[in-house]
Amino acid sequence: MITNTVNRPATPSFRWHTSSLALLAVAIAAVIAWSIRDWSLVLDTGKPPAIMNPSGAGHHGGALGTLAPPPAVLREQAPNLAGIALLAVHATFGGVAASAALARRRVPAGRTTTSVLFAASCSVFAAVSTVPIASLTVGNAISFGNTLAAAITVSQYSFLLALLFAAASALRARSHSGR
């Protein structure tokens, strides 16, 4: 019986467990909720385009272009943040899981580019999901420009969170493979 043994270099391969990916999704969802809530409290002084706000409702376009106060739901901070975060967790977990799968398939494990690719794709998924989440949760209480600003903020923070998560996972894998 002949066996074929191949000498492969020992590269630290790390796995992202579902529970740790879920914790990252919760952290990114908290950033989304905070960012949407923070940017919805900023009043735009410019008049919104008619297509973005056809009814003139909300605090971005009252009667004859006057500003109206934010809706009452935004005054209730804790339930509002919790509701936005709960919806965002559902959206971000899929993006985080897809990012992990993409990074594991495209780049060999243990390389720095794996962590950067994972962080960049998490950032893109989080930023893209911010726009519909803002529309579903606060409606016209946030302008489209402020929604895009919130998405940029989410992109920055989620990139940093995902990069720290990937680096910690790689360090953990190296410490376990050294035993």
Residue pairs with C-beta under 8 A, 6 or more apart in sequence:
10 177
11 108
11 109
11 110
12 109
12 110
12 170
12 173
12 174
12 177
13 109
13 110
13 173
14 109
14 110
14 169
14 170
14 172
14 173
15 173
16 100
16 104
16 169
18 97
20 165
20 169
21 93
21 96
21 97
21 100
22 93
24 96
24 122
24 161
24 162
24 165
25 89
25 92
25 93
25 95
25 96
26 85
26 89
27 161
28 88
28 92
28 96
28 122
28 126
28 154
28 157
28 158
28 161
28 162
29 85
29 86
29 88
29 89
29 91
29 92
30 85
30 88
31 126
31 153
31 154
31 157
31 158
31 161
32 84
32 85
32 88
32 92
32 126
32 129
32 130
32 133
32 150
32 154
33 81
33 82
33 84
33 85
33 88
34 81
35 130
35 150
35 151
35 153
35 154
35 157
36 84
36 130
36 133
36 134
36 137
36 138
36 142
36 147
36 150
37 74
37 77
37 80
37 81
37 84
37 138
38 150
38 153
39 142
39 146
39 147
39 149
39 150
39 153
40 70
40 74
40 134
40 138
40 141
40 142
40 146
40 150
41 70
41 74
42 146
43 59
43 60
43 67
44 60
44 143
44 145
44 146
45 67
47 61
47 65
48 60
48 61
48 143
48 144
49 144
52 143
52 144
53 60
53 61
53 140
55 140
56 62
56 63
57 140
58 68
58 70
58 71
58 139
58 140
58 141
59 67
59 68
59 69
59 70
59 71
59 141
60 67
60 140
60 141
60 142
60 143
62 68
70 141
71 138
71 139
71 141
73 80
73 138
73 141
74 80
74 138
74 141
80 137
80 138
83 137
84 133
84 137
84 138
87 133
87 136
87 137
88 129
88 133
91 129
91 132
91 133
92 125
92 126
92 129
94 125
95 121
95 122
95 125
95 126
95 128
95 129
96 122
96 125
96 162
98 121
98 125
99 118
99 121
99 122
99 125
99 162
100 118
102 117
102 118
102 121
103 114
103 115
103 117
103 118
103 121
103 166
104 114
106 117
107 113
107 114
107 117
108 114
109 173
110 170
110 173
114 166
114 170
115 163
115 166
115 167
115 170
116 163
118 162
118 163
118 166
119 159
119 160
119 162
119 163
119 166
120 159
122 158
122 159
122 161
122 162
123 155
123 156
123 158
123 159
123 162
124 155
126 154
126 155
126 158
127 151
127 152
127 154
127 155
127 158
128 151
130 147
130 150
130 151
130 154
131 147
131 148
131 151
134 142
134 147
134 150
135 147
142 150
